[in-house]
């Protein structure tokens, strides 16, 4: 059955976009239209009736919301926005309490420069009260900010705000909302809200933020604190290197991704090619952090872009030193080699004192000769070397967690039709997707996930085909983010594998929208 327009619902983190009441959300209510009818004893908002009464400032009273059947009104928005920390906490608590079952309406705030970050927090409905006030004061909105004109620019301001909402809708649909939030955060208040959300509510956002997005345009320092990048760095702090890769080689990043395809890395790797099986190559970069070579094709390492200036800011240095320090506490090497340009010399402070350090232009022939010599000196007769299977086991642990490793006794690596596969006997357990640097679950390995109740979506009693919609989902484990590999089950029976299109919370709460892209369906017994 073709998907109706009302079924098209999209989620990115706490943000929701879709169609309801014949409207496209997030929505701007015209308070002089049928969307907002002011009666003697009630107010009708998008067709839902609310009693009319005086509500005192929310932080001075016990009441903070007006709860309706489909809409929750957060009243006195002008007052709340003056206390961003309390507002953020309150909105997130509402979203966690009600999930995506109700729409959040922040009353009286329609500043278009705040709309992206407020939508990012979970606000679905805005009204035009603030726009009308500023327009009467002859304030006009444009892409560079606010200006004063000699006429009432209400119509133009409403069009501008609606264009911002259209960008928000598209970016939620495409999982690029974070880029829009960072790009339009030109007001101090918007930046303040974003920074508080990133630093104080990281755990909340990381649970629902997609496990990957189409790209990361890291044009500001705010990108350092994106939930997906911080989540990645936390995982790297506890990363377990591939077995038998016992010599660490730290290298600079490159503009081209994956790094090994860049001219710089090709030149370095061609110089040390015969020794690479002994090395664990670790790339130093911002804002991502530290990228083990085996993870360079995955997210976020392959999917970010940042202006290259050759200068590291203090925030970046602090992030990088903390990350490398924590990583080195959890991984031991027989030798450490640092091969870097001079702008990365701050990394020396957190490496073992006996590390071999080569600084300067990394493509210089003399420096490359020094690198080869240092690598040779680090390899002994007793040195073991790593195989591709060691790297793949490290990727699996990184992707799914430590729990997966005990399931892999007697696992082998084969290549079929130019795809690497992990097999046990004649059974294919995982298929490596080189374009995104991740493994796909097969029906054979799906049994492990079912037994451990990991990345498990409980569906109704049917055989999944191309798409599973939210209405057919009963439950989902909280480890699921959008674009994670998942299994589907019913009554503890495996029914299929696929890729999540929503985080677990919205899978459970929403009644419409594509929740899982099915890879393989298994007929019910």
BAZA-379866 format. One record per residue (C-alpha): residue number from 0; residue in one letter; x negated, y, z. Coordinates in pm, 1 decimal, padded with zeros to 6 digits. Example, Ala and Ser with C-alpha at 12.3 -4.5 7.8 and 13.67 -1.06 7.14 Angstrom:
BEGIN
ATOM  resi  resn         x         y         z
ATOM     0     A  -01230.0  -00450.0   00780.0
ATOM     1     S  -01367.0  -00106.0   00714.0
***
This chain:
BEGIN
ATOM  resi  resn         x         y         z
ATOM     0     X   00000.0   00000.0   00000.0
ATOM     1     X  -00149.0   00342.6  -00094.1
ATOM     2     X  -00233.8   00569.2   00195.9
ATOM     3     X   00019.8   00848.6   00244.4
ATOM     4     X  -00098.7   01203.0   00315.6
ATOM     5     X   00035.3   01172.6   00671.4
ATOM     6     X  -00192.0   00870.0   00721.0
ATOM     7     X  -00505.0   01065.5   00640.5
ATOM     8     X  -00660.8   01138.8   00976.5
ATOM     9     X  -01028.7   01193.9   01044.6
ATOM    10     X  -01235.3   01209.6   01361.5
ATOM    11     X  -01582.8   01338.0   01435.1
ATOM    12     X  -01671.2   01325.3   01801.6
ATOM    13     X  -01391.7   01499.6   01992.6
ATOM    14     X  -01275.5   01683.3   01679.4
ATOM    15     X  -00968.1   01567.1   01488.3
ATOM    16     X  -00841.0   01662.4   01141.8
ATOM    17     X  -00532.1   01541.9   00963.9
ATOM    18     X  -00172.6   01603.5   00867.4
ATOM    19     X   00119.3   01629.0   01107.6
ATOM    20     X   00452.4   01815.6   01111.6
ATOM    21     X   00386.7   01891.7   00744.0
ATOM    22     X   00078.3   02090.5   00849.5
ATOM    23     X  -00292.4   02048.9   00792.0
ATOM    24     X  -00493.2   02043.5   01116.1
ATOM    25     X  -00680.2   02214.6   01273.3
ATOM    26     X  -00413.7   02478.1   01217.6
ATOM    27     X  -00364.4   02851.8   01267.1
ATOM    28     X  -00011.1   02929.4   01385.3
ATOM    29     X   00158.0   03238.7   01244.0
ATOM    30     X   00331.4   03377.1   01553.6
ATOM    31     X   00579.8   03564.5   01330.6
ATOM    32     X   00701.9   03253.9   01150.3
ATOM    33     X   00906.0   02939.3   01213.9
ATOM    34     X   00587.9   02780.2   01354.4
ATOM    35     X   00629.0   02997.7   01665.1
ATOM    36     X   00990.4   03086.0   01752.7
ATOM    37     X   01033.0   03305.9   02058.7
ATOM    38     X   01378.3   03233.6   02206.3
ATOM    39     X   01537.7   03387.7   02517.4
ATOM    40     X   01445.8   03099.2   02745.7
ATOM    41     X   01198.5   02896.4   02541.3
ATOM    42     X   00929.0   02902.6   02275.1
ATOM    43     X   00932.9   02657.1   01984.2
ATOM    44     X   00582.3   02567.4   01869.3
ATOM    45     X   00561.3   02357.6   01552.8
ATOM    46     X   00911.3   02233.1   01630.1
ATOM    47     X   00843.8   02140.2   01993.6
ATOM    48     X   01030.5   02335.7   02263.3
ATOM    49     X   00851.7   02473.4   02571.2
ATOM    50     X   01017.9   02658.7   02862.1
ATOM    51     X   00942.7   03028.4   02881.5
ATOM    52     X   00797.2   03140.6   03215.1
ATOM    53     X   00513.8   03345.3   03360.6
ATOM    54     X   00188.3   03151.6   03397.5
ATOM    55     X  -00074.3   03296.3   03625.4
ATOM    56     X  -00445.7   03289.8   03538.3
ATOM    57     X  -00528.4   02923.3   03521.3
ATOM    58     X  -00836.2   02931.5   03744.1
ATOM    59     X  -00636.5   03104.7   04015.2
ATOM    60     X  -00344.8   02863.4   04009.5
ATOM    61     X  -00300.0   02488.6   04026.0
ATOM    62     X  -00147.0   02479.7   03678.6
ATOM    63     X  -00375.2   02487.9   03376.1
ATOM    64     X  -00170.4   02331.2   03098.2
ATOM    65     X   00182.3   02300.7   02967.8
ATOM    66     X   00229.0   01942.7   02854.5
ATOM    67     X   00471.4   01863.5   02575.9
ATOM    68     X   00553.4   01548.6   02384.8
ATOM    69     X   00287.9   01600.5   02116.5
ATOM    70     X   00121.1   01928.3   02215.4
ATOM    71     X  -00068.6   02043.7   02523.4
ATOM    72     X  -00090.0   02420.5   02565.1
ATOM    73     X  -00401.3   02552.4   02737.9
ATOM    74     X  -00271.6   02895.9   02835.1
ATOM    75     X  -00445.5   03227.1   02902.0
ATOM    76     X  -00717.3   03158.2   02645.9
ATOM    77     X  -00853.1   03514.0   02664.2
ATOM    78     X  -00920.7   03464.0   03033.8
ATOM    79     X  -01067.7   03114.8   02992.4
ATOM    80     X  -01313.9   03210.0   02719.7
ATOM    81     X  -01484.5   03445.3   02965.9
ATOM    82     X  -01585.7   03140.3   03169.7
ATOM    83     X  -01732.5   02909.0   02901.7
ATOM    84     X  -01870.1   02646.1   03139.3
ATOM    85     X  -01531.2   02594.4   03306.0
ATOM    86     X  -01349.6   02603.5   02972.1
ATOM    87     X  -01575.0   02335.5   02820.5
ATOM    88     X  -01536.0   02110.8   03122.1
ATOM    89     X  -01160.3   02152.1   03113.7
ATOM    90     X  -01122.2   02079.5   02740.7
ATOM    91     X  -01340.9   01768.8   02757.6
ATOM    92     X  -01152.3   01640.2   03061.1
ATOM    93     X  -00826.3   01684.6   02869.5
ATOM    94     X  -00956.5   01501.2   02565.0
ATOM    95     X  -01086.5   01217.3   02780.2
ATOM    96     X  -00759.8   01196.8   02972.8
ATOM    97     X  -00519.3   01214.6   02678.2
ATOM    98     X  -00753.2   01088.6   02407.2
ATOM    99     X  -00621.8   01170.5   02061.2
ATOM   100     X  -00259.5   01108.7   02155.2
ATOM   101     X  -00185.1   01479.8   02193.1
ATOM   102     X  -00286.5   01799.1   02015.8
ATOM   103     X  -00471.9   02064.1   02215.4
ATOM   104     X  -00356.7   02424.4   02165.8
ATOM   105     X  -00582.7   02696.8   02309.3
ATOM   106     X  -00356.2   02997.7   02340.7
ATOM   107     X  -00459.9   03346.1   02232.8
ATOM   108     X  -00804.0   03262.9   02086.9
ATOM   109     X  -00840.7   03282.6   01710.5
ATOM   110     X  -01177.8   03450.9   01673.6
ATOM   111     X  -01293.7   03277.0   01352.9
ATOM   112     X  -01654.6   03271.7   01472.6
ATOM   113     X  -01548.0   03065.3   01774.8
ATOM   114     X  -01319.0   02827.7   01585.5
ATOM   115     X  -01589.2   02578.6   01474.1
ATOM   116     X  -01735.3   02525.4   01820.9
ATOM   117     X  -01387.6   02510.2   01979.1
ATOM   118     X  -01278.8   02251.7   01721.1
ATOM   119     X  -01601.2   02064.4   01801.8
ATOM   120     X  -01485.5   02053.1   02165.6
ATOM   121     X  -01146.8   01915.5   02060.0
ATOM   122     X  -00912.7   02211.9   02000.4
ATOM   123     X  -00656.4   02139.3   01727.3
ATOM   124     X  -00427.2   02445.2   01731.3
ATOM   125     X  -00504.2   02817.7   01725.6
ATOM   126     X  -00265.4   03113.5   01701.7
ATOM   127     X  -00309.4   03449.1   01529.6
ATOM   128     X  -00254.5   03669.4   01838.8
ATOM   129     X  -00622.4   03768.8   01869.4
ATOM   130     X  -00651.5   03827.3   01493.1
ATOM   131     X  -00350.5   04060.1   01501.5
ATOM   132     X  -00500.9   04255.8   01792.2
ATOM   133     X  -00840.1   04301.6   01620.4
ATOM   134     X  -00675.9   04387.0   01288.9
ATOM   135     X  -00474.7   04665.2   01454.5
ATOM   136     X  -00806.8   04797.0   01583.8
ATOM   137     X  -00929.3   04792.5   01218.3
ATOM   138     X  -01186.7   04518.6   01275.7
ATOM   139     X  -01256.1   04314.0   00962.8
ATOM   140     X  -01418.2   03968.8   00947.1
ATOM   141     X  -01678.6   03862.1   00693.4
ATOM   142     X  -01951.3   03599.1   00663.7
ATOM   143     X  -02206.9   03825.0   00835.0
ATOM   144     X  -01986.5   03919.8   01130.1
ATOM   145     X  -01736.3   04190.3   01218.6
ATOM   146     X  -01720.2   04539.0   01067.6
ATOM   147     X  -01494.0   04841.4   01121.1
ATOM   148     X  -01278.6   04958.2   00829.4
ATOM   149     X  -01025.5   05240.2   00783.9
ATOM   150     X  -00715.6   05021.7   00736.9
ATOM   151     X  -00536.9   04725.3   00895.5
ATOM   152     X  -00708.7   04416.5   00743.3
ATOM   153     X  -00466.2   04158.2   00889.7
ATOM   154     X  -00403.0   03970.3   00566.3
ATOM   155     X  -00773.7   03949.2   00480.8
ATOM   156     X  -00861.5   03843.6   00835.9
ATOM   157     X  -00601.8   03565.7   00834.4
ATOM   158     X  -00736.1   03443.2   00500.0
ATOM   159     X  -01089.6   03447.4   00639.8
ATOM   160     X  -00983.0   03249.8   00948.6
ATOM   161     X  -00797.5   02997.6   00734.1
ATOM   162     X  -01106.2   02955.4   00513.8
ATOM   163     X  -01304.5   02874.2   00828.9
ATOM   164     X  -01040.0   02616.6   00926.3
ATOM   165     X  -01061.8   02465.7   00577.9
ATOM   166     X  -01439.1   02429.9   00624.8
ATOM   167     X  -01377.6   02267.7   00961.7
ATOM   168     X  -01127.6   02022.0   00812.2
ATOM   169     X  -01366.0   01925.1   00531.9
ATOM   170     X  -01663.4   01892.3   00766.4
ATOM   171     X  -01471.2   01668.1   01008.5
ATOM   172     X  -01365.5   01454.3   00713.1
ATOM   173     X  -01726.4   01438.5   00586.9
ATOM   174     X  -01889.8   01411.4   00932.0
ATOM   175     X  -02081.3   01737.0   00883.2
ATOM   176     X  -01903.7   01945.1   01149.1
ATOM   177     X  -02222.4   01991.2   01351.2
ATOM   178     X  -02386.5   02169.7   01057.3
ATOM   179     X  -02087.2   02406.5   01029.2
ATOM   180     X  -02093.2   02472.9   01404.6
ATOM   181     X  -02463.4   02562.2   01399.5
ATOM   182     X  -02431.0   02769.9   01083.4
ATOM   183     X  -02131.8   02978.5   01199.9
ATOM   184     X  -02251.2   03017.3   01559.6
ATOM   185     X  -02346.7   03379.8   01494.0
ATOM   186     X  -02182.9   03512.5   01809.5
ATOM   187     X  -02347.6   03491.0   02149.0
ATOM   188     X  -02035.6   03330.5   02293.7
ATOM   189     X  -02034.5   03052.0   02034.7
ATOM   190     X  -02401.8   02975.6   02099.8
ATOM   191     X  -02341.9   02980.1   02474.3
ATOM   192     X  -02057.9   02728.3   02438.5
ATOM   193     X  -02264.5   02502.2   02211.2
ATOM   194     X  -02568.3   02504.5   02439.5
ATOM   195     X  -02361.6   02426.1   02749.7
ATOM   196     X  -02185.5   02142.9   02565.7
ATOM   197     X  -02519.3   01999.6   02448.0
ATOM   198     X  -02702.7   02017.0   02777.5
ATOM   199     X  -02433.1   01952.0   03037.4
ATOM   200     X  -02199.4   01720.3   02844.3
ATOM   201     X  -02441.1   01517.2   02636.4
ATOM   202     X  -02317.9   01185.2   02778.1
ATOM   203     X  -01959.0   01264.6   02681.0
ATOM   204     X  -02046.0   01370.5   02328.2
ATOM   205     X  -02294.0   01089.1   02265.8
ATOM   206     X  -02022.0   00831.9   02331.3
ATOM   207     X  -01807.8   00959.0   02044.1
ATOM   208     X  -02055.4   01127.6   01806.3
ATOM   209     X  -02110.2   00924.2   01484.0
ATOM   210     X  -02404.5   00686.1   01483.0
ATOM   211     X  -02502.6   00848.7   01152.3
ATOM   212     X  -02395.6   01145.6   00939.2
ATOM   213     X  -02462.1   01221.6   00570.1
ATOM   214     X  -02754.3   01449.1   00657.3
ATOM   215     X  -02904.6   01669.2   00928.1
ATOM   216     X  -02983.5   02025.8   00826.1
ATOM   217     X  -03207.6   02130.3   01113.8
ATOM   218     X  -03226.9   02505.1   01058.8
ATOM   219     X  -03213.5   02620.1   01421.0
ATOM   220     X  -03341.0   02521.8   01763.4
ATOM   221     X  -02987.1   02400.1   01842.6
ATOM   222     X  -03062.0   02098.5   01622.2
ATOM   223     X  -03301.8   01973.5   01891.6
ATOM   224     X  -03000.7   01901.8   02110.0
ATOM   225     X  -02764.0   01739.7   01858.7
ATOM   226     X  -02602.0   01440.9   02033.8
ATOM   227     X  -02715.8   01194.2   01767.1
ATOM   228     X  -03077.6   01313.6   01777.3
ATOM   229     X  -03093.2   01319.3   02158.0
ATOM   230     X  -02934.1   00971.7   02162.0
ATOM   231     X  -03203.7   00850.5   01921.7
ATOM   232     X  -03483.1   00996.9   02135.4
ATOM   233     X  -03344.3   00828.6   02448.7
ATOM   234     X  -03350.9   00495.9   02264.6
ATOM   235     X  -03708.0   00558.6   02147.5
ATOM   236     X  -03820.8   00629.1   02504.1
ATOM   237     X  -03718.1   00269.5   02583.4
ATOM   238     X  -03807.7   00120.5   02246.4
ATOM   239     X  -03997.3  -00208.1   02241.9
ATOM   240     X  -04257.0  -00219.5   01968.4
ATOM   241     X  -04274.8  -00515.7   01728.4
ATOM   242     X  -04467.8  -00807.3   01869.0
ATOM   243     X  -04833.6  -00826.0   01759.3
ATOM   244     X  -04852.9  -00461.1   01650.5
ATOM   245     X  -05108.4  -00377.4   01917.2
ATOM   246     X  -05297.7  -00080.5   01772.0
ATOM   247     X  -05104.3   00248.0   01774.8
ATOM   248     X  -05167.6   00492.3   01491.9
ATOM   249     X  -05000.7   00831.7   01537.1
ATOM   250     X  -04944.8   01024.8   01213.4
ATOM   251     X  -04782.6   01356.3   01112.0
ATOM   252     X  -04449.3   01362.3   00929.1
ATOM   253     X  -04387.3   01468.5   00571.0
ATOM   254     X  -04118.6   01667.0   00390.6
ATOM   255     X  -04026.9   01370.1   00172.9
ATOM   256     X  -03828.8   01084.5   00327.0
ATOM   257     X  -03895.4   00807.0   00390.7
ATOM   258     X  -04241.5   00923.3   00489.8
ATOM   259     X  -04419.4   00636.0   00318.5
ATOM   260     X  -04295.7   00770.2  -00017.9
ATOM   261     X  -04467.6   01106.8   00029.8
ATOM   262     X  -04798.7   01190.7  -00137.8
ATOM   263     X  -04962.5   01246.7   00201.2
ATOM   264     X  -04861.0   00913.3   00349.5
ATOM   265     X  -04933.7   00724.5   00026.4
ATOM   266     X  -05289.8   00854.3   00038.3
ATOM   267     X  -05331.7   00761.8   00405.0
ATOM   268     X  -05177.8   00417.5   00358.6
ATOM   269     X  -05383.4   00340.0   00049.7
ATOM   270     X  -05696.5   00401.3   00257.0
ATOM   271     X  -05596.0   00160.4   00536.1
ATOM   272     X  -05373.6  -00083.6   00343.0
ATOM   273     X  -05571.5  -00397.2   00431.3
ATOM   274     X  -05551.3  -00323.2   00804.9
ATOM   275     X  -05186.7  -00219.3   00831.8
ATOM   276     X  -05068.0  -00557.7   00958.6
ATOM   277     X  -05258.5  -00484.9   01281.5
ATOM   278     X  -05123.5  -00130.9   01321.7
ATOM   279     X  -04811.7   00018.9   01467.1
ATOM   280     X  -04764.6   00342.3   01276.4
ATOM   281     X  -04581.1   00615.9   01470.2
ATOM   282     X  -04476.9   00937.7   01298.2
ATOM   283     X  -04455.6   01262.8   01498.1
ATOM   284     X  -04178.2   01494.5   01384.5
ATOM   285     X  -03923.2   01753.7   01493.3
ATOM   286     X  -03636.4   01758.7   01575.0
ATOM   287     X  -03613.8   01379.1   01558.6
ATOM   288     X  -03917.9   01306.8   01774.1
ATOM   289     X  -04115.0   00985.6   01729.2
ATOM   290     X  -04042.6   00750.5   01439.6
ATOM   291     X  -04192.4   00399.6   01435.9
ATOM   292     X  -04268.2   00308.1   01074.0
ATOM   293     X  -04017.3   00022.2   01079.9
ATOM   294     X  -03740.8   00274.4   01155.4
ATOM   295     X  -03832.7   00529.9   00887.9
ATOM   296     X  -03556.8   00417.4   00648.6
ATOM   297     X  -03289.9   00444.2   00916.3
ATOM   298     X  -03095.4   00726.1   01074.5
ATOM   299     X  -03193.5   00992.9   01164.5
ATOM   300     X  -03548.9   00960.1   01028.9
ATOM   301     X  -03453.2   00944.2   00662.6
ATOM   302     X  -03166.5   01189.9   00676.1
ATOM   303     X  -03297.1   01518.4   00816.6
ATOM   304     X  -03440.5   01830.2   00661.7
ATOM   305     X  -03622.8   02105.7   00846.8
ATOM   306     X  -03810.2   02418.8   00735.5
ATOM   307     X  -04182.9   02340.4   00748.5
ATOM   308     X  -04388.3   02626.5   00892.7
ATOM   309     X  -04688.2   02448.9   01044.8
ATOM   310     X  -04596.9   02599.6   01380.8
ATOM   311     X  -04453.2   02407.5   01675.7
ATOM   312     X  -04237.8   02606.2   01917.5
ATOM   313     X  -04270.0   02551.0   02290.0
ATOM   314     X  -03934.6   02370.9   02312.4
ATOM   315     X  -04046.5   02132.4   02039.4
ATOM   316     X  -04381.1   02069.6   02209.6
ATOM   317     X  -04213.5   01995.3   02541.4
ATOM   318     X  -03967.5   01757.5   02374.8
ATOM   319     X  -04242.9   01578.5   02186.2
ATOM   320     X  -04479.1   01540.4   02482.5
ATOM   321     X  -04202.3   01406.6   02705.3
ATOM   322     X  -04094.8   01156.9   02440.4
ATOM   323     X  -04444.9   01027.3   02365.4
ATOM   324     X  -04524.7   01007.7   02735.9
ATOM   325     X  -04213.3   00800.9   02812.5
ATOM   326     X  -04268.7   00582.2   02508.8
ATOM   327     X  -04627.8   00504.6   02610.5
ATOM   328     X  -04512.7   00402.8   02960.1
ATOM   329     X  -04299.1   00130.2   02804.0
ATOM   330     X  -04543.8   00009.5   02539.0
ATOM   331     X  -04906.0  -00096.5   02577.4
ATOM   332     X  -05165.7  -00103.9   02302.3
ATOM   333     X  -05521.1  -00233.3   02286.9
ATOM   334     X  -05618.4   00090.8   02114.3
ATOM   335     X  -05462.4   00426.6   02025.5
ATOM   336     X  -05562.8   00632.9   01722.4
ATOM   337     X  -05439.0   00989.1   01669.3
ATOM   338     X  -05472.4   01110.7   01308.0
ATOM   339     X  -05325.9   01459.9   01292.0
ATOM   340     X  -05357.6   01814.3   01161.0
ATOM   341     X  -05470.4   02070.4   01417.7
ATOM   342     X  -05116.7   02198.8   01489.4
ATOM   343     X  -05038.6   01866.9   01661.1
ATOM   344     X  -05332.7   01871.8   01900.7
ATOM   345     X  -05095.5   01913.5   02198.3
ATOM   346     X  -05012.3   01542.2   02167.2
ATOM   347     X  -05359.7   01459.4   02304.8
ATOM   348     X  -05243.1   01565.4   02649.7
ATOM   349     X  -05009.6   01264.8   02688.4
ATOM   350     X  -05218.2   00990.2   02526.4
ATOM   351     X  -05472.5   00764.4   02701.2
ATOM   352     X  -05806.3   00934.1   02761.8
ATOM   353     X  -05992.8   00677.9   02552.2
ATOM   354     X  -05775.8   00740.5   02244.6
ATOM   355     X  -05960.6   00787.9   01916.2
ATOM   356     X  -05876.3   01134.5   01784.5
ATOM   357     X  -05929.7   01259.5   01429.9
ATOM   358     X  -05810.2   01613.8   01364.9
ATOM   359     X  -05800.2   01819.9   01048.4
ATOM   360     X  -05658.8   01795.3   00699.8
ATOM   361     X  -05514.7   01444.2   00682.8
ATOM   362     X  -05573.3   01401.4   00307.1
ATOM   363     X  -05938.7   01507.1   00330.3
ATOM   364     X  -06169.3   01225.7   00211.9
ATOM   365     X  -06410.3   01265.9   00503.8
ATOM   366     X  -06124.9   01242.1   00754.1
ATOM   367     X  -05983.1   00938.1   00576.2
ATOM   368     X  -06322.1   00769.5   00603.7
ATOM   369     X  -06324.1   00846.1   00977.0
ATOM   370     X  -05975.8   00694.4   01005.4
ATOM   371     X  -06078.8   00374.4   00828.0
ATOM   372     X  -06382.1   00347.6   01054.7
ATOM   373     X  -06170.8   00398.1   01367.8
ATOM   374     X  -05922.3   00132.7   01255.2
ATOM   375     X  -06199.9  -00116.9   01179.5
ATOM   376     X  -06355.3  -00061.3   01522.1
ATOM   377     X  -06019.1  -00130.9   01689.0
ATOM   378     X  -05971.4  -00471.8   01526.4
ATOM   379     X  -06140.0  -00767.4   01694.7
ATOM   380     X  -06159.9  -01135.3   01608.3
ATOM   381     X  -05887.5  -01201.8   01863.7
ATOM   382     X  -05651.0  -00941.5   01716.1
ATOM   383     X  -05318.3  -01087.8   01611.6
ATOM   384     X  -05127.5  -00935.5   01325.7
ATOM   385     X  -04757.9  -00862.2   01287.5
ATOM   386     X  -04521.6  -01004.1   01029.0
ATOM   387     X  -04215.7  -00844.3   00873.6
ATOM   388     X  -03996.5  -01059.5   01095.1
ATOM   389     X  -04150.9  -00891.0   01402.4
ATOM   390     X  -04044.9  -00552.8   01264.9
ATOM   391     X  -03693.9  -00675.6   01189.0
ATOM   392     X  -03644.4  -00813.5   01538.4
ATOM   393     X  -03744.8  -00472.9   01676.2
ATOM   394     X  -03490.3  -00305.4   01444.4
ATOM   395     X  -03216.6  -00546.9   01557.2
ATOM   396     X  -03290.5  -00473.9   01922.3
ATOM   397     X  -03285.6  -00099.9   01847.1
ATOM   398     X  -02958.0  -00123.6   01653.5
ATOM   399     X  -02757.0  -00351.0   01882.0
ATOM   400     X  -02940.7  -00372.5   02216.1
ATOM   401     X  -03162.7  -00614.8   02406.6
ATOM   402     X  -02876.4  -00862.5   02449.9
ATOM   403     X  -02912.6  -00972.7   02086.4
ATOM   404     X  -03267.3  -01113.2   02113.5
ATOM   405     X  -03191.4  -01439.4   02302.3
ATOM   406     X  -02963.7  -01537.6   02012.9
ATOM   407     X  -03256.9  -01553.5   01772.7
ATOM   408     X  -03454.2  -01866.4   01838.8
ATOM   409     X  -03576.0  -02034.6   01516.8
ATOM   410     X  -03476.5  -01736.6   01304.1
ATOM   411     X  -03638.7  -01701.5   00961.0
ATOM   412     X  -03668.1  -01428.6   00700.3
ATOM   413     X  -03575.6  -01491.4   00337.5
ATOM   414     X  -03530.3  -01265.8   00036.0
ATOM   415     X  -03241.8  -01335.3  -00198.0
ATOM   416     X  -03130.1  -01111.9  -00483.9
ATOM   417     X  -03380.6  -00849.8  -00363.4
ATOM   418     X  -03222.6  -00837.2  -00017.0
ATOM   419     X  -03391.9  -00939.1   00305.7
ATOM   420     X  -03182.2  -01174.0   00515.7
ATOM   421     X  -03228.5  -01328.5   00857.9
ATOM   422     X  -03122.4  -01691.8   00857.4
ATOM   423     X  -03097.4  -01982.6   01097.5
ATOM   424     X  -03098.1  -02316.1   00919.4
ATOM   425     X  -02872.2  -02257.2   00620.0
ATOM   426     X  -02667.5  -01984.3   00788.6
ATOM   427     X  -02714.2  -01617.6   00699.9
ATOM   428     X  -02698.3  -01413.3   01019.7
ATOM   429     X  -02789.3  -01061.9   00908.9
ATOM   430     X  -02847.0  -00878.1   00581.8
ATOM   431     X  -03081.9  -00579.0   00577.3
ATOM   432     X  -02949.0  -00266.2   00406.3
ATOM   433     X  -03262.8  -00079.9   00300.8
ATOM   434     X  -03075.4   00235.8   00195.5
ATOM   435     X  -02972.8   00308.2   00555.8
ATOM   436     X  -03233.6   00101.2   00743.3
ATOM   437     X  -02976.5  -00115.3   00924.3
ATOM   438     X  -02855.3  -00471.2   00940.2
ATOM   439     X  -02505.4  -00582.5   00844.1
ATOM   440     X  -02325.3  -00840.4   01057.4
ATOM   441     X  -02209.8  -01158.3   00883.5
ATOM   442     X  -01934.1  -01397.3   00997.4
ATOM   443     X  -02207.9  -01628.7   01130.0
ATOM   444     X  -02367.7  -01367.6   01355.7
ATOM   445     X  -02024.4  -01225.9   01434.9
ATOM   446     X  -01981.1  -01514.4   01677.0
ATOM   447     X  -02263.6  -01373.0   01892.6
ATOM   448     X  -02083.8  -01039.6   01916.1
ATOM   449     X  -01755.9  -01210.2   02001.8
ATOM   450     X  -01916.5  -01421.7   02277.2
ATOM   451     X  -02085.9  -01113.2   02427.1
ATOM   452     X  -01789.7  -00878.9   02362.0
ATOM   453     X  -02011.5  -00627.0   02183.0
ATOM   454     X  -01906.9  -00395.5   01897.7
ATOM   455     X  -01573.2  -00576.0   01905.6
ATOM   456     X  -01245.6  -00433.2   01771.1
ATOM   457     X  -00933.8  -00623.5   01875.6
ATOM   458     X  -00676.4  -00613.1   01597.4
ATOM   459     X  -00321.5  -00737.7   01551.4
ATOM   460     X  -00254.4  -01086.2   01415.8
ATOM   461     X  -00355.3  -01047.8   01048.9
ATOM   462     X  -00642.5  -01113.6   00812.1
ATOM   463     X  -00828.7  -00785.6   00742.1
ATOM   464     X  -00883.3  -00696.0   00377.4
ATOM   465     X  -01036.0  -00372.8   00243.3
ATOM   466     X  -00935.5  -00131.8   00522.2
ATOM   467     X  -00801.4  -00166.0   00875.2
ATOM   468     X  -00591.0   00131.1   00983.8
ATOM   469     X  -00570.0   00260.0   01340.5
ATOM   470     X  -00210.5   00139.2   01374.9
ATOM   471     X  -00333.4  -00220.8   01352.1
ATOM   472     X  -00583.5  -00191.1   01638.1
ATOM   473     X  -00514.0  -00303.1   01994.3
ATOM   474     X  -00846.0  -00226.0   02162.9
ATOM   475     X  -01215.1  -00157.0   02100.9
ATOM   476     X  -01530.3  -00187.4   02309.3
ATOM   477     X  -01677.5   00147.9   02422.4
ATOM   478     X  -02012.7   00085.6   02248.4
ATOM   479     X  -01855.9   00161.1   01908.3
ATOM   480     X  -01928.8   00486.6   01726.2
ATOM   481     X  -01830.8   00587.4   01376.3
ATOM   482     X  -02041.7   00399.0   01116.9
ATOM   483     X  -02152.7   00126.5   01355.6
ATOM   484     X  -02139.0  -00232.9   01238.9
ATOM   485     X  -01846.0  -00408.0   01409.5
ATOM   486     X  -01655.7  -00732.5   01427.1
ATOM   487     X  -01277.7  -00772.4   01435.2
ATOM   488     X  -01103.7  -01029.4   01650.7
ATOM   489     X  -00758.6  -01139.2   01759.3
ATOM   490     X  -00693.8  -01346.4   02071.6
ATOM   491     X  -01068.8  -01414.1   02099.4
ATOM   492     X  -01078.2  -01543.9   01741.1
ATOM   493     X  -01316.5  -01384.5   01489.7
ATOM   494     X  -01120.6  -01222.1   01206.1
ATOM   495     X  -01384.0  -01025.6   01015.8
ATOM   496     X  -01678.2  -00786.8   01001.0
ATOM   497     X  -01710.7  -00431.0   00877.8
ATOM   498     X  -01813.5  -00073.5   00944.2
ATOM   499     X  -01635.0   00151.0   01194.1
ATOM   500     X  -01496.9   00476.4   01051.1
ATOM   501     X  -01397.8   00614.8   01392.8
ATOM   502     X  -01529.5   00597.5   01749.4
ATOM   503     X  -01362.5   00350.4   01981.9
ATOM   504     X  -01146.3   00614.1   02154.4
ATOM   505     X  -00969.2   00730.4   01840.4
ATOM   506     X  -00930.7   00373.8   01712.5
ATOM   507     X  -00720.6   00301.5   02019.7
ATOM   508     X  -00528.6   00631.5   02035.5
ATOM   509     X  -00447.4   00722.8   01676.9
ATOM   510     X  -00152.7   00574.3   01492.8
ATOM   511     X  -00282.9   00652.6   01144.2
ATOM   512     X  -00610.1   00686.3   00958.2
ATOM   513     X  -00877.3   00447.6   00829.8
ATOM   514     X  -01052.0   00288.5   01127.4
ATOM   515     X  -01266.0   00011.5   00974.0
ATOM   516     X  -01405.7  -00049.6   00627.4
ATOM   517     X  -01389.4  -00427.5   00598.4
ATOM   518     X  -01688.6  -00621.4   00465.6
ATOM   519     X  -01554.4  -00971.2   00514.7
ATOM   520     X  -01220.7  -01097.9   00637.5
ATOM   521     X  -01171.1  -01437.9   00796.6
ATOM   522     X  -00835.2  -01610.2   00762.1
ATOM   523     X  -00662.8  -01689.8   01086.7
ATOM   524     X  -00670.7  -02053.1   01189.8
***
